[in-house]
Amino acid sequence: MTSDLYKNWKKFIYVTLTNNKQFGLDKSYRKNETEIEIYRQQIGDTETTLEIGYLSGDRLIYINTFNDKTPGLNKNQIEYFNEHDFSETESYGKPGLEFTKTNQQGILDQLYQGLDGKEIVYSKHGKLTHSKLTINYNKEESNSFTSTYRFDNISMWTRLKNVFSKQIDNYETKEINLKEIFGGLK
């Protein structure tokens, strides 16, 4: 629930994440023009961290979720908030969200919803080769995004040659439900 108690994003995020002790502030630092805070999940998968980025002028630029079990999700974290991301009448705008009730509610909705989807991690001889990440939006599998991330150093030509020579790749796979990584705030 949004409130006038909090005067800026940092305080709002801190209280929202730590109030029920699900997350704790692990560290904070500055990188160029971005102030960054890392929160570690204390309840559930304790390898999960949320990286929060703030720009000067009290603008929230990103909230990224990381976990060593999900290398594709980690690599997928490239989206930034724009000024009007939660506006029904405008789009885009300046980088970062202003601290408004509409934006607070939009962030709360995302944090309480958590992640939805799955990642299939492929390895060969114990070494990570690639992963297939599927993120569901609005809790609907029909509204999803799927992407494959490569982590090996095999060239595209070698991959094509292997396909045409019918070389069989025996991969070990592990499927991770993203809700188990971060199922939302409790």
N, CA, C and O of each residue as an XYZ file, in Angstrom:
744
protein
N       0.842     -1.176      0.000
C       0.000      0.000      0.000
C       0.889      1.242      0.000
O       1.841      1.330      0.775
N       0.579      2.182     -0.857
C       1.366      3.409     -0.916
C       1.068      4.273      0.303
O       0.034      4.134      0.956
N       1.991      5.153      0.581
C       1.837      5.987      1.777
C       2.602      7.285      1.607
O       3.579      7.360      0.862
N       2.139      8.305      2.314
C       2.860      9.574      2.341
C       3.954      9.569      3.404
O       4.672     10.556      3.563
N       4.084      8.452      4.135
C       5.105      8.356      5.191
C       6.513      8.418      4.621
O       7.428      8.945      5.254
N       6.679      7.881      3.433
C       8.010      7.782      2.843
C       8.228      8.949      1.901
O       7.375      9.257      1.068
N       9.362      9.587      2.037
C       9.623     10.798      1.262
C      10.456     10.544      0.011
O      10.595     11.432     -0.830
N      11.014      9.331     -0.121
C      11.847      9.053     -1.285
C      11.877      7.550     -1.561
O      11.426      6.738     -0.754
N      12.427      7.210     -2.735
C      12.474      5.809     -3.155
C      13.299      4.952     -2.206
O      12.891      3.840     -1.870
N      14.442      5.445     -1.771
C      15.317      4.622     -0.923
C      14.607      4.171      0.350
O      14.676      2.998      0.718
N      13.931      5.087      1.016
C      13.224      4.738      2.253
C      12.050      3.798      1.946
O      11.826      2.820      2.659
N      11.315      4.105      0.888
C      10.177      3.283      0.483
C      10.617      1.846      0.183
O      10.009      0.895      0.675
N      11.661      1.689     -0.614
C      12.163      0.360     -0.974
C      12.690     -0.359      0.267
O      12.393     -1.535      0.477
N      13.464      0.339      1.081
C      14.026     -0.272      2.292
C      12.920     -0.838      3.186
O      12.982     -1.997      3.595
N      11.925     -0.032      3.484
C      10.844     -0.485      4.370
C      10.043     -1.603      3.712
O       9.691     -2.580      4.373
N       9.752     -1.474      2.427
C       8.973     -2.491      1.713
C       9.678     -3.848      1.742
O       9.032     -4.871      1.967
N      10.978     -3.870      1.521
C      11.709     -5.143      1.442
C      12.072     -5.726      2.810
O      12.142     -6.946      2.961
N      12.301     -4.880      3.792
C      12.792     -5.379      5.082
C      11.719     -5.471      6.162
O      11.961     -6.061      7.214
N      10.545     -4.903      5.924
C       9.503     -4.840      6.944
C       9.158     -6.207      7.534
O       9.016     -6.335      8.750
N       9.022     -7.221      6.693
C       8.692     -8.555      7.200
C       9.919     -9.473      7.278
O       9.795    -10.687      7.442
N      11.088     -8.872      7.160
C      12.373     -9.570      7.252
C      12.617    -10.585      6.119
O      13.454    -11.477      6.248
N      11.873    -10.435      5.007
C      12.119    -11.303      3.861
C      13.442    -10.951      3.184
O      14.122    -11.828      2.652
N      13.804     -9.673      3.205
C      15.065     -9.208      2.633
C      15.817     -8.382      3.654
O      15.221     -7.760      4.534
N      17.126     -8.383      3.527
C      17.976     -7.525      4.332
C      18.920     -6.770      3.417
O      19.354     -7.305      2.397
N      19.243     -5.533      3.770
C      20.190     -4.747      2.983
C      21.577     -5.328      3.172
O      22.110     -5.334      4.281
N      22.160     -5.817      2.087
C      23.456     -6.487      2.117
C      24.596     -5.490      1.948
O      25.574     -5.523      2.695
N      24.466     -4.599      0.961
C      25.502     -3.581      0.737
C      24.955     -2.489     -0.167
O      23.940     -2.665     -0.840
N      25.646     -1.364     -0.168
C      25.303     -0.270     -1.071
C      26.596      0.378     -1.549
O      27.597      0.405     -0.833
N      26.557      0.891     -2.752
C      27.724      1.541     -3.338
C      27.279      2.434     -4.488
O      26.118      2.413     -4.898
N      28.199      3.198     -4.989
C      27.933      4.110     -6.096
C      28.738      3.649     -7.311
O      29.912      3.298     -7.195
N      28.085      3.656     -8.485
C      28.761      3.335     -9.741
C      28.379      4.423    -10.734
O      27.239      4.494    -11.192
N      29.350      5.266    -11.057
C      29.111      6.434    -11.906
C      27.999      7.289    -11.306
O      28.138      7.767    -10.180
N      26.910      7.489    -12.026
C      25.819      8.347    -11.548
C      24.717      7.567    -10.837
O      23.690      8.140    -10.473
N      24.920      6.268    -10.638
C      23.880      5.418    -10.053
C      24.261      4.984     -8.647
O      25.362      4.481     -8.423
N      23.356      5.177     -7.707
C      23.514      4.659     -6.355
C      22.839      3.291     -6.338
O      21.680      3.165     -6.732
N      23.557      2.268     -5.884
C      23.082      0.888     -5.969
C      22.980      0.289     -4.576
O      23.876      0.452     -3.746
N      21.865     -0.412     -4.329
C      21.686     -1.165     -3.091
C      21.426     -2.619     -3.452
O      20.690     -2.915     -4.393
N      22.039     -3.526     -2.692
C      21.838     -4.962     -2.882
C      21.113     -5.491     -1.652
O      21.594     -5.364     -0.526
N      19.941     -6.089     -1.889
C      19.163     -6.717     -0.826
C      19.225     -8.223     -1.013
O      19.019     -8.719     -2.120
N      19.510     -8.961      0.066
C      19.572    -10.428      0.016
C      18.313    -11.000      0.650
O      17.879    -10.566      1.718
N      17.735    -11.990     -0.039
C      16.538    -12.641      0.477
C      16.906    -13.488      1.700
O      17.849    -14.278      1.651
N      16.169    -13.324      2.779
C      16.405    -14.049      4.028
C      15.427    -15.210      4.200
O      15.711    -16.164      4.925
N      14.281    -15.127      3.534
C      13.247    -16.160      3.602
C      13.095    -16.715      2.194
O      12.985    -15.948      1.237
N      13.086    -18.017      2.057
C      13.022    -18.630      0.724
C      14.423    -18.904      0.239
O      15.282    -19.301      1.027
N      14.676    -18.703     -1.041
C      15.989    -18.962     -1.623
C      16.936    -17.830     -1.234
O      16.847    -16.727     -1.773
N      17.833    -18.103     -0.308
C      18.719    -17.059      0.225
C      19.847    -16.678     -0.735
O      20.634    -15.780     -0.437
N      19.932    -17.348     -1.877
C      20.900    -16.945     -2.906
C      20.353    -15.804     -3.772
O      21.089    -15.205     -4.555
N      19.074    -15.515     -3.626
C      18.437    -14.475     -4.442
C      18.753    -13.093     -3.890
O      18.632    -12.836     -2.692
N      19.161    -12.210     -4.796
C      19.382    -10.813     -4.423
C      18.589     -9.913     -5.359
O      18.341    -10.248     -6.517
N      18.205     -8.775     -4.829
C      17.595     -7.722     -5.635
C      18.588     -6.570     -5.681
O      19.051     -6.096     -4.643
N      18.908     -6.126     -6.877
C      19.787     -4.978     -7.050
C      18.912     -3.804     -7.454
O      18.216     -3.853     -8.468
N      18.953     -2.746     -6.649
C      18.123     -1.568     -6.860
C      19.021     -0.414     -7.282
O      20.034     -0.153     -6.634
N      18.667      0.277     -8.353
C      19.448      1.413     -8.841
C      18.665      2.703     -8.761
O      17.504      2.764     -9.164
N      19.314      3.748     -8.230
C      18.697      5.071     -8.099
C      19.561      6.097     -8.825
O      20.789      6.072     -8.737
N      18.899      6.990     -9.537
C      19.589      8.119    -10.152
C      19.409      9.337     -9.254
O      18.530      9.360     -8.393
N      20.248     10.347     -9.463
C      20.087     11.580     -8.695
C      18.711     12.178     -8.999
O      18.124     11.905    -10.046
N      18.218     12.974     -8.099
C      16.884     13.534     -8.269
C      15.802     12.567     -7.829
O      14.639     12.729     -8.199
N      16.172     11.552     -7.036
C      15.249     10.555     -6.498
C      14.448      9.854     -7.585
O      13.218      9.845     -7.561
N      15.165      9.265     -8.541
C      14.539      8.505     -9.616
C      14.994      7.050     -9.518
O      16.190      6.764     -9.452
N      14.029      6.142     -9.509
C      14.302      4.701     -9.473
C      14.541      4.243    -10.901
O      13.650      4.349    -11.745
N      15.747      3.728    -11.184
C      16.089      3.368    -12.556
C      15.905      1.880    -12.838
O      15.550      1.516    -13.960
N      16.139      0.997    -11.842
C      15.918     -0.433    -12.078
C      15.795     -1.218    -10.778
O      16.249     -0.789     -9.717
N      15.168     -2.380    -10.899
C      15.147     -3.420     -9.868
C      15.447     -4.718    -10.600
O      14.632     -5.181    -11.398
N      16.600     -5.308    -10.340
C      17.013     -6.539    -11.001
C      17.108     -7.678     -9.994
O      17.514     -7.474     -8.850
N      16.732     -8.873    -10.426
C      16.775    -10.070     -9.588
C      17.908    -10.964    -10.069
O      18.007    -11.254    -11.262
N      18.769    -11.405     -9.146
C      19.892    -12.275     -9.488
C      19.903    -13.516     -8.604
O      19.543    -13.465     -7.428
N      20.330    -14.640     -9.201
C      20.514    -15.884     -8.475
C      21.443    -16.759     -9.305
O      21.273    -16.859    -10.520
N      22.430    -17.398     -8.662
C      23.392    -18.232     -9.389
C      22.738    -19.412    -10.104
O      23.313    -19.944    -11.054
N      21.557    -19.829     -9.671
C      20.868    -20.957    -10.303
C      20.263    -20.584    -11.649
O      19.910    -21.464    -12.434
N      20.139    -19.283    -11.926
C      19.461    -18.825    -13.141
C      20.372    -17.909    -13.968
O      20.183    -16.692    -13.978
N      21.358    -18.492    -14.663
C      22.297    -17.659    -15.423
C      21.637    -16.876    -16.556
O      22.074    -15.770    -16.874
N      20.604    -17.428    -17.161
C      19.899    -16.708    -18.221
C      19.153    -15.503    -17.670
O      19.192    -14.425    -18.263
N      18.476    -15.675    -16.543
C      17.782    -14.560    -15.902
C      18.784    -13.471    -15.530
O      18.513    -12.285    -15.721
N      19.931    -13.868    -15.002
C      20.961    -12.894    -14.634
C      21.401    -12.086    -15.854
O      21.600    -10.875    -15.763
N      21.549    -12.757    -16.985
C      22.001    -12.083    -18.201
C      20.890    -11.235    -18.825
O      21.166    -10.299    -19.575
N      19.650    -11.563    -18.516
C      18.484    -10.887    -19.086
C      18.211     -9.529    -18.446
O      17.400     -8.763    -18.966
N      18.854     -9.219    -17.353
C      18.547     -8.008    -16.582
C      19.090     -6.754    -17.271
O      20.146     -6.240    -16.903
N      18.365     -6.278    -18.261
C      18.837     -5.109    -19.012
C      17.792     -4.011    -19.118
O      18.041     -2.990    -19.760
N      16.628     -4.193    -18.503
C      15.568     -3.206    -18.621
C      15.684     -2.130    -17.552
O      16.070     -2.390    -16.413
N      15.339     -0.923    -17.955
C      15.356      0.218    -17.053
C      13.969      0.848    -17.033
O      13.218      0.760    -18.004
N      13.645      1.477    -15.922
C      12.377      2.193    -15.829
C      12.485      3.535    -16.532
O      13.525      4.193    -16.504
N      11.385      3.920    -17.160
C      11.243      5.246    -17.733
C      10.173      6.003    -16.953
O       9.350      5.403    -16.262
N      10.196      7.290    -17.068
C       9.342      8.178    -16.290
C       7.864      7.785    -16.289
O       7.202      7.903    -15.258
N       7.338      7.324    -17.417
C       5.899      7.075    -17.529
C       5.553      5.594    -17.641
O       4.505      5.262    -18.196
N       6.383      4.702    -17.142
C       6.126      3.263    -17.281
C       4.789      2.827    -16.690
O       4.172      1.896    -17.208
N       4.330      3.464    -15.634
C       3.075      3.066    -14.994
C       1.929      4.033    -15.290
O       0.870      3.954    -14.668
N       2.140      4.927    -16.223
C       1.116      5.896    -16.604
C       0.163      5.261    -17.618
O       0.597      4.515    -18.496
N      -1.114      5.553    -17.500
C      -2.088      5.034    -18.458
C      -2.231      5.941    -19.674
O      -2.797      5.534    -20.688
N      -1.724      7.160    -19.580
C      -1.929      8.118    -20.666
C      -0.648      8.503    -21.407
O      -0.714      8.982    -22.539
N       0.509      8.302    -20.790
C       1.769      8.692    -21.419
C       2.705      7.489    -21.477
O       2.486      6.489    -20.792
N       3.746      7.592    -22.297
C       4.731      6.517    -22.358
C       6.146      7.094    -22.400
O       6.356      8.258    -22.744
N       7.084      6.262    -22.047
C       8.505      6.586    -22.010
C       8.807      7.764    -21.101
O       8.505      7.701    -19.909
N       9.385      8.824    -21.612
C       9.791      9.954    -20.781
C      11.248      9.818    -20.374
O      11.991      9.016    -20.940
N      11.646     10.605    -19.390
C      13.028     10.595    -18.910
C      13.369      9.254    -18.245
O      12.471      8.535    -17.806
N      14.654      8.921    -18.171
C      15.040      7.699    -17.469
C      14.683      7.768    -15.980
O      14.877      8.795    -15.329
N      14.169      6.679    -15.467
C      13.868      6.570    -14.044
C      12.454      6.993    -13.688
O      11.846      7.841    -14.341
N      11.953      6.370    -12.625
C      10.611      6.679    -12.125
C      10.681      7.763    -11.066
O      11.524      7.711    -10.171
N       9.789      8.752    -11.167
C       9.660      9.738    -10.104
C       8.943      9.075     -8.925
O       8.262      8.062     -9.088
N       9.106      9.653     -7.757
C       8.485      9.108     -6.549
C       7.048      9.641     -6.439
O       6.795     10.648     -5.779
N       6.123      8.947     -7.097
C       4.706      9.308     -7.061
C       3.894      8.111     -6.575
O       4.394      6.986     -6.560
N       2.654      8.346     -6.183
C       1.792      7.257     -5.711
C       1.560      6.217     -6.810
O       1.566      5.017     -6.533
N       1.358      6.658     -8.037
C       1.146      5.721     -9.149
C       2.361      4.822     -9.333
O       2.217      3.611     -9.496
N       3.557      5.406     -9.307
C       4.777      4.621     -9.483
C       5.040      3.718     -8.284
O       5.502      2.589     -8.449
N       4.749      4.207     -7.072
C       4.892      3.364     -5.880
C       4.015      2.122     -6.019
O       4.464      1.008     -5.746
N       2.772      2.312     -6.441
C       1.856      1.174     -6.582
C       2.338      0.219     -7.672
O       2.246     -0.998     -7.511
N       2.847      0.757     -8.774
C       3.387     -0.085     -9.840
C       4.540     -0.957     -9.354
O       4.612     -2.139     -9.689
N       5.435     -0.375     -8.570
C       6.570     -1.135     -8.018
C       6.081     -2.161     -7.001
O       6.550     -3.299     -6.994
N       5.147     -1.768     -6.146
C       4.586     -2.730     -5.184
C       3.953     -3.917     -5.908
O       4.155     -5.064     -5.509
N       3.199     -3.653     -6.955
C       2.573     -4.734     -7.725
C       3.630     -5.702     -8.251
O       3.458     -6.917     -8.157
N       4.722     -5.173     -8.803
C       5.786     -6.033     -9.323
C       6.458     -6.829     -8.212
O       6.720     -8.021     -8.370
N       6.735     -6.176     -7.092
C       7.419     -6.862     -5.989
C       6.541     -7.932     -5.356
O       7.053     -8.982     -4.967
N       5.252     -7.705     -5.241
C       4.364     -8.713     -4.661
C       4.067     -9.842     -5.642
O       3.811    -10.971     -5.223
N       4.098     -9.553     -6.935
C       3.886    -10.599     -7.944
C       5.116    -11.497     -8.055
O       4.981    -12.708     -8.233
N       6.303    -10.923     -7.953
C       7.520    -11.713     -8.089
C       7.751    -12.151     -9.518
O       7.242    -11.541    -10.459
N       8.518    -13.208     -9.673
C       8.838    -13.746    -10.996
C       7.861    -14.851    -11.348
O       7.338    -15.534    -10.467
N       7.619    -15.023    -12.634
C       6.772    -16.107    -13.107
C       7.379    -16.643    -14.397
O       7.680    -15.877    -15.312
N       7.556    -17.938    -14.469
C       8.129    -18.564    -15.650
C       9.081    -19.661    -15.248
O       8.996    -20.207    -14.148
N       9.999    -19.983    -16.159
C      10.961    -21.047    -15.876
C      12.245    -20.801    -16.654
O      12.279    -20.068    -17.642
N      13.290    -21.441    -16.169
C      14.558    -21.445    -16.897
C      15.054    -22.876    -16.941
O      15.117    -23.557    -15.917
N      15.408    -23.326    -18.141
C      16.006    -24.649    -18.297
C      17.489    -24.420    -18.540
O      17.881    -23.778    -19.514
N      18.310    -24.954    -17.636
C      19.753    -24.775    -17.702
C      20.361    -26.057    -18.272
O      20.096    -27.150    -17.772
N      21.175    -25.919    -19.318
C      21.801    -27.051    -19.993
C      23.293    -27.069    -19.676
O      23.971    -26.044    -19.741
N      23.785    -28.247    -19.335
C      25.227    -28.389    -19.119
C      25.694    -29.684    -19.766
O      24.915    -30.612    -19.986
N      26.981    -29.718    -20.062
C      27.593    -30.888    -20.682
C      28.895    -31.155    -19.952
O      29.755    -30.280    -19.850
N      29.031    -32.360    -19.449
C      30.212    -32.737    -18.666
C      30.405    -31.793    -17.478
O      31.530    -31.451    -17.114
N      29.290    -31.382    -16.885
C      29.345    -30.517    -15.702
C      29.605    -29.049    -15.984
O      29.731    -28.252    -15.054
N      29.688    -28.677    -17.271
C      29.967    -27.286    -17.625
C      28.738    -26.659    -18.282
O      28.164    -27.227    -19.210
N      28.343    -25.489    -17.794
C      27.195    -24.757    -18.321
C      27.418    -24.431    -19.794
O      28.460    -23.889    -20.165
N      26.424    -24.768    -20.643
C      26.536    -24.450    -22.067
C      25.544    -23.369    -22.490
O      25.907    -22.416    -23.180
N      24.285    -23.528    -22.069
C      23.276    -22.537    -22.435
C      22.053    -22.695    -21.544
O      21.936    -23.654    -20.782
N      21.144    -21.730    -21.659
C      19.888    -21.844    -20.924
C      18.769    -21.234    -21.751
O      18.989    -20.373    -22.603
N      17.569    -21.706    -21.472
C      16.368    -21.207    -22.145
C      15.476    -20.610    -21.068
O      14.990    -21.316    -20.185
N      15.270    -19.313    -21.151
C      14.509    -18.560    -20.162
C      13.145    -18.192    -20.732
O      13.050    -17.632    -21.824
N      12.088    -18.511    -19.984
C      10.729    -18.119    -20.358
C      10.141    -17.330    -19.203
O      10.011    -17.840    -18.090
N       9.786    -16.082    -19.475
C       9.172    -15.218    -18.465
C       7.718    -15.013    -18.851
O       7.412    -14.590    -19.966
N       6.815    -15.322    -17.908
C       5.384    -15.106    -18.130
C       5.007    -13.734    -17.578
O       5.463    -13.329    -16.509
N       4.174    -13.037    -18.324
C       3.695    -11.730    -17.891
C       2.212    -11.834    -17.526
O       1.448    -12.540    -18.185
N       1.824    -11.132    -16.482
C       0.432    -11.125    -16.016
C      -0.077    -12.527    -15.701
O      -1.259    -12.821    -15.885
N       0.825    -13.397    -15.221
C       0.482    -14.767    -14.808
C      -0.134    -15.592    -15.927
O      -0.934    -16.490    -15.663
N       0.224    -15.302    -17.166
C      -0.330    -16.023    -18.309
C       0.798    -16.607    -19.152
O       1.695    -15.886    -19.589
N       0.744    -17.922    -19.377
C       1.750    -18.550    -20.230
C       1.623    -18.077    -21.674
O       2.608    -18.063    -22.413
N       0.402    -17.686    -22.082
C       0.211    -17.214    -23.456
C       0.838    -15.834    -23.667
O       1.075    -15.434    -24.807
N       1.104    -15.114    -22.600
C       1.742    -13.805    -22.662
C       3.148    -13.950    -22.077
O       3.406    -13.554    -20.941
N       4.052    -14.526    -22.878
C       5.390    -14.826    -22.358
C       6.473    -14.424    -23.350
O       6.211    -14.142    -24.519
N       7.680    -14.409    -22.847
C       8.867    -14.082    -23.636
C       9.881    -15.201    -23.398
O      10.163    -15.547    -22.250
N      10.426    -15.763    -24.466
C      11.414    -16.830    -24.341
C      12.687    -16.421    -25.063
O      12.645    -15.897    -26.176
N      13.819    -16.668    -24.415
C      15.107    -16.344    -25.019
C      16.133    -17.405    -24.615
O      16.068    -17.963    -23.520
N      17.070    -17.669    -25.510
C      18.150    -18.618    -25.230
C      19.444    -17.845    -25.059
O      19.751    -16.948    -25.844
N      20.197    -18.196    -24.034
C      21.482    -17.554    -23.738
C      22.578    -18.600    -23.819
O      22.464    -19.674    -23.229
N      23.645    -18.287    -24.553
C      24.785    -19.205    -24.715
C      25.888    -18.808    -23.741
O      26.163    -17.626    -23.533
N      26.510    -19.818    -23.153
C      27.599    -19.582    -22.209
C      28.872    -20.326    -22.604
O      29.893    -20.214    -21.924
N      28.819    -21.080    -23.691
C      30.018    -21.777    -24.149
C      30.694    -20.951    -25.237
O      30.153    -19.942    -25.690
N      31.856    -21.379    -25.643
C      32.609    -20.627    -26.649
C      32.605    -21.304    -28.012
O      33.556    -21.167    -28.781
N      31.538    -22.032    -28.307
C      31.438    -22.718    -29.589
C      30.915    -21.726    -30.629
O      29.935    -21.020    -30.391
N      31.577    -21.683    -31.773
C      31.172    -20.733    -32.812
C      29.871    -21.192    -33.473
O      29.476    -22.354    -33.377
N      29.233    -20.257    -34.133
C      27.990    -20.563    -34.847
C      28.252    -21.602    -35.936
O      27.410    -22.466    -36.181
N      29.408    -21.526    -36.589
C      29.738    -22.486    -37.656
C      29.860    -23.895    -37.094
O      29.407    -24.853    -37.719
N      30.465    -24.026    -35.925
C      30.592    -25.344    -35.299
C      29.219    -25.882    -34.929
O      28.953    -27.071    -35.110
N      28.355    -25.041    -34.421
C      26.995    -25.470    -34.087
C      26.251    -25.942    -35.332
O      25.586    -26.977    -35.304
N      26.363    -25.183    -36.429
C      25.713    -25.588    -37.677
C      26.281    -26.904    -38.191
O      25.534    -27.775    -38.638
N      27.587    -27.047    -38.128
C      28.223    -28.294    -38.562
C      27.708    -29.473    -37.748
O      27.446    -30.544    -38.295
N      27.564    -29.275    -36.443
C      27.064    -30.341    -35.580
C      25.621    -30.716    -35.921
O      25.241    -31.884    -35.832
N      24.822    -29.726    -36.309
C      23.433    -30.008    -36.688
C      23.400    -30.839    -37.964
O      22.675    -31.830    -38.046
N      24.196    -30.428    -38.973
C      24.169    -31.132    -40.245
C      24.880    -32.481    -40.199
O      24.553    -33.371    -40.983
N      25.822    -32.646    -39.319
C      26.495    -33.949    -39.192
C      25.736    -34.854    -38.226
O      26.161    -35.970    -37.926
N      24.591    -34.340    -37.744
C      23.714    -35.074    -36.837
C      24.438    -35.544    -35.589
O      24.147    -36.609    -35.043
N      25.374    -34.740    -35.156
C      26.064    -35.047    -33.906
C      25.051    -34.902    -32.772
O      24.386    -33.875    -32.641
N      24.951    -35.918    -31.984
C      23.983    -35.910    -30.893
C      24.638    -35.305    -29.656
O      25.693    -35.747    -29.203
N      23.980    -34.285    -29.131
C      24.456    -33.661    -27.896
C      23.633    -34.195    -26.733
O      22.407    -34.090    -26.716
N      24.318    -34.756    -25.787
C      23.651    -35.230    -24.582
C      23.882    -34.209    -23.483
O      24.972    -34.115    -22.918
N      22.852    -33.458    -23.195
C      22.947    -32.421    -22.179
C      22.276    -32.886    -20.896
O      21.281    -33.610    -20.915
N      22.842    -32.455    -19.800
C      22.142    -32.584    -18.531
C      21.312    -31.318    -18.414
O      21.799    -30.225    -18.705
N      20.063    -31.460    -17.991
C      19.199    -30.293    -17.875
C      18.658    -30.166    -16.462
O      18.481    -31.149    -15.742
N      18.407    -28.936    -16.098
C      17.763    -28.650    -14.822
C      16.750    -27.548    -15.073
O      17.092    -26.491    -15.604
N      15.495    -27.796    -14.689
C      14.445    -26.797    -14.858
C      14.210    -26.094    -13.533
O      14.010    -26.733    -12.499
N      14.236    -24.770    -13.579
C      14.043    -23.961    -12.383
C      12.761    -23.156    -12.551
O      12.594    -22.435    -13.534
N      11.865    -23.284    -11.588
C      10.645    -22.480    -11.549
C      11.048    -21.115    -10.970
O      11.562    -21.045     -9.854
N      10.820    -20.051    -11.713
C      11.243    -18.730    -11.278
C      10.513    -18.273    -10.012
O      11.029    -17.430     -9.278
N       9.342    -18.807     -9.751
C       8.626    -18.497     -8.496
C       9.435    -18.970     -7.295
O       9.341    -18.378     -6.220
N      10.241    -20.041     -7.461
C      11.075    -20.523     -6.349
C      12.276    -19.622     -6.121
O      12.827    -19.607     -5.021
N      12.694    -18.878     -7.122
C      13.796    -17.927     -6.997
C      13.321    -16.669     -6.272
O      13.931    -16.223     -5.300
N      12.207    -16.104     -6.773
C      11.572    -14.975     -6.114
C      10.093    -14.993     -6.427
O       9.672    -14.528     -7.486
N       9.309    -15.523     -5.520
C       7.873    -15.660     -5.711
C       7.080    -14.433     -5.291
O       5.850    -14.464     -5.263
N       7.765    -13.375     -4.971
C       7.099    -12.149     -4.559
C       7.209    -11.937     -3.064
O       7.544    -12.852     -2.312
N       6.924    -10.719     -2.649
C       6.960    -10.404     -1.224
C       5.796    -11.087     -0.526
O       4.708    -11.218     -1.087
N       6.035    -11.511      0.676
C       5.005    -12.207      1.471
C       4.251    -11.209      2.314
O       3.344    -11.587      3.055
